[in-house]
Amino acid sequence: MNDRLRANVLRMTPYTPGKPIDEVKRELGLTEVVKLASNENPLGPSPKAVEAVANAAKAMHLYPDAWGYDLKVAIAGRFGVGMDQVMIGNGSDELIHLLGLVFLESGDNVVIGAPSFVRYDAAAELSDVELRKVPLDADWRHDLGAMASACDDRTKLVFVANPHNPTGTVLTHSEIVAFLDALPEGVVAVLDEAYFEYSAGLDDRLDAVSLIADGRNVVVLRTFSKAYGLAGIRVGFGISSAAIVDAVNRAREPFNVNSLAQAAAIAALGDPDHLDESVRVNLEGLSRVAGAMREWGFETVPSRANFICVNVRGDGGEVFQALLREGVIVRSGVPLGMPEYIRVSIGTAAEMDAFLSAFERVVVGVGV
Ligand SMILES: Cc1ncc(COP(=O)(O)O)c(C=O)c1O
């Protein structure tokens, strides 16, 4: 090991992505493999986005628009905010990273839920600051009271994913407002809404963008990777005060969102039918899995994201391996901080058939 490397970087656990389909086929000699591990959109991208990428490809010898003008106009128009309040990133992952860079200095701390999305840990680790992890409550929801109490005058960022990952649980608008009221002055609440679109229709649904208009100290993160079906091309965005967006713009790489991604995102925003269908298929899949598990006597965590956690009443890692051998890739809850669970992304009806029949064979059938 090189002794010049930063110790806190060496302490970090590299991100483990969902297992790729081809790797599983190769390793297990399978021909049919279904991947329900990375919360991707099973319907694929909007055809309009595919067409926009093909057109944009003709100009890929040119650098992208460093400012992302057209995309920011589209986002600002959609959300009723100023263009100077919109930041775009190479996935919302990059924006999480950049928020760490622009806010965190030695002696600061970051507050997150536990378990939570792993990239929040990385933002803190990379800046060498204290990470305060506050356990979720008994219903796998953020314990907002405990999170507010964990903040002090050195807390710069508090991350709240809503719907949450890895649990899929949802907080209401009133709960978030009460939480913001309880935070010490100056703490920036990062409301990560990667799965926002899937929570359509809920009562008292969080309207995070309106909090910015109310002058709250928040950053709202959204992504094109989930309901918009563009995970592979990497584009996410954030909405906040002009001052925070300006700071992120100073720190980011000039061409952080490539021209194909910008074109795809604009086209995806212009295809509400694809979005609606994605949300509909997801809801159907969620209730189907929850229903089947209920019948078999397995608990699920109530989810309004595009995945659902199943309590397998045993080792989630073993069930993950058993399903893998059946050609179904899910996520073991072990590295996600839910060791008795598996996390299953919602796929097409056919993919859910494959998952449910594999689960029936290797878990229900063996009487766990
Ligand atoms: C809660 C949460 N935030 C952010 C992301 C990052 O998404 P992306 O970088 O693809 O926009 C994810 C991805 O799974 C997520 O679950």
The ligand as a Gaussian input file, in Angstrom:
#p B3LYP/6-31G(d) Opt

LIG

0 1
 C      -31.285000       7.645000      -2.543000
 C      -30.449000       7.735000      -3.783000
 N      -29.875000       8.892000      -4.084000
 C      -29.115000       9.040000      -5.175000
 C      -28.894000       7.981000      -6.033000
 C      -27.985000       8.196000      -7.186000
 O      -28.621000       8.172000      -8.398000
 P      -27.937000       8.663000      -9.702000
 O      -26.510000       9.001000      -9.408000
 O      -28.070000       7.557000     -10.678000
 O      -28.687000       9.905000     -10.103000
 C      -29.463000       6.752000      -5.772000
 C      -29.204000       5.606000      -6.651000
 O      -29.532000       4.495000      -6.434000
 C      -30.260000       6.616000      -4.607000
 O      -30.814000       5.452000      -4.274000

